[in-house]
Amino acid sequence: MYLCDLKKQRIMKKFFSIGLFAIVLMAASNQVTAQSKYGYISTQELINSMPEYAKADTTVRQLQEALVQNLKDKEASLQASIDKFYKDSATLPSAVKEVKRTELQKMYQGLAGEEQRIQQQLTERQQGLMGPIYKKALDAIQVVAKENGYSYIFERESILVAPPGDNVLSLVAKKLNIKLPANASSNTGSATNPDAINPAPATKEPVKEPVKPKTKN
């Protein structure tokens, strides 16, 4: 299910301005000190650990399943109408056949852009659900930066070379009162020279292209 895997990596970045996290997050004090303190965080890990995210993902999954099932029902209805036309064609007057052809063509045209409409609806729904979650995460990162004296906090997924610093994932999780999984990156020690994390591309469940009706004369 492609939106199931949206949850993990690609589409969340597409929906939301990843610049909020990919660029440097400055401490609220905005004071420059002689010795800057640096931190790093995987916002993807943080958001995946938030209970709001699991609820939002379930909502989007359910919407996707409903939309895809609705499309399949429409396709089945179109195919049944085409089959009936073929079956009755020999006995139908020419004027009636012309009307039937027009009806079938309209049904097909109505389905032709359905996949795109489904994707747009899912995208809009996910944006609406994920927006507040991203804002909550960003607000917590900014608070942690200010309270712990970090001049900058970098996004781990978007940086290859950086100065030594701390992984602040556990601090932000504590601020949000959420529990991180045992394999979270915060349990691996310092984030000095963090490795870039390259998410696997999301898989997409294909939505079948409706078959264009071929009518007989």
Buried (B, 14 or more C-beta within 10 A) or exposed (E): BBBBBBBBBBBBBBBBEBEBBBEEBBBEEEEEEEEEBBBBBBBBBBBBBBEBBEEBBEBBBEBBBEBBEEBEEBBEEBBEBBEEBEEEBEEEEEEEBEEBBEEBEEBBEEBEEBBEEBBEEBBEBBBEBBEEBBEBBBEBBBBBBBEBEBBBBBBBBBBEEBEEBBBBBBBBBBBBEBEBEEEBBBEEEEBEEBEEBEEEEBEBEEBEEBEEBEBEE
